Structure formats: C-alpha cells, structure tokens
C-alpha cells in the first residue's frame, strides 16, 4: 500500500500546535505514514519544546534555521523538502496546518478518498469551527449538500493531500519564490494540468483561522491595518 508523508509547518503558537501534533499521531490508519514538523524560525524556547516533544511523541523535526537564513515564512522551502521526501518513497503528501485538529479517522478516509479518484491532485477536508459550522477558508461550501465535490475555487492546505501522481508531474522547484503561500497557485496549476481538486465535506476538521500567525486576524478586526502589513511590508503574498 502506498505510504503517506504528513507535514505540519510551525512557527510558535506551540500550545495550539501540540493539539495538532497529537491529533495526527492519534490517527487510526491501515497504512504507514511518516510525520514531520517543519519549524520555521520559532523562538529558541519553542524550538527547544518542539525538540523535546519530537523525542517524547515520535515525530521528525526539521529546524529550517539549520538549513536557510531566509526569514519566515519559508513555505516554498518546506514544500520542496517535503515533496522530495515523498517522491523518494513513492508517497502522497498530506499537509495539516498548525491551527487544525483532525479526527481519528480523517487521515484514513481522506487517503482513501484521494485513491478512489484517479484524476485527483488535491483532496481537502472542509474546515469547521468549534460548533461544527463551516468556516474560513471554505465559506463558499456552506450551501453544498454533497459529501464530496470537485472545486474550481482553490483548495486550502489546512488539511489536504497532494497525490503522488500529481507530485510526480509538478516540480515545486518551479514555485514562484516571490510568494509566501502556494495553495492558490498549486490548486490552479493542478486544474490547468487536467487534474481535479476535491473538497470532502464529509470529513470536517476543526480550524482556528490564522491562529498560527495572529497578525492575520487583522483582516477581520482592522482591515486597513491588515492591508498596510500586506502591501507596505510585503507580507502574505499569494
């Protein structure tokens, strides 16, 4: 059975991240998976906590500050490293962001769903809040009453599998280095290549939007300040 590589990019917000990590390691699967946390320049204190947790809980930790001097966010580097590892072992790649908590059966069912659709590039779980209501970034799906739908909107990488067949065809070294985030561009590229991206509304995951990067909450509380950060400081480029 094809293996799965699971990654979580992390920058601080360790209390929430620990919930993410434990939920993934508690997944019930009938196939092997490897789990790697990519630490993107967290504080020294949080880096030390992650190192201790990796030994205690049994996940691989990659400290990006040992690889690059480029300030966070280093999502392009993370994706390139993760793709290389996945392809070396013939695996698909599951990205679970550090503000997401998965259920015990999420990984298995999302994996199975991606395998059932030969044209699938990205298989994504819908995100919900603490009350089980669909939330950002899938607000457009609130009125959909199907379990699984192909989407023309981009699939967020909150909890998404990038299939091995897609990884083989699209080299992440081609990703635009001027951007910070790549869910939009990778989703659009997959469609242009003839693949489909699927949203699994039957597999909700708990999402605390932007919990890992609190300044992005300004998008809702102070939009002018958010766009000042985005435009003047050049942050959050998608």
FENLINHU-V723693 format. One line per field, one symbol per residue. phi: phi as a letter, one per 20 degrees, with the letter a starting at -180 (. if undefined). A space follows every 50 residues. Layout:
# FENLINHU-V723693
phi=???
This chain:
# FENLINHU-V723693
phi=.ffcddccfcbllfffffffgffffefdcdcfbdccddeemffgffffff ffffffendeddeffedcdfffedfffgfffffgffffdmdecddcffdc ceefdfffffgfffffcfeeecddefdcefenegcgddgfegefddfccf ceffefegbbedfgffgfeceffefffeeeccffffgffgffenecddde fecfcfcdgmffcgffffgdebgffgffgfefememed
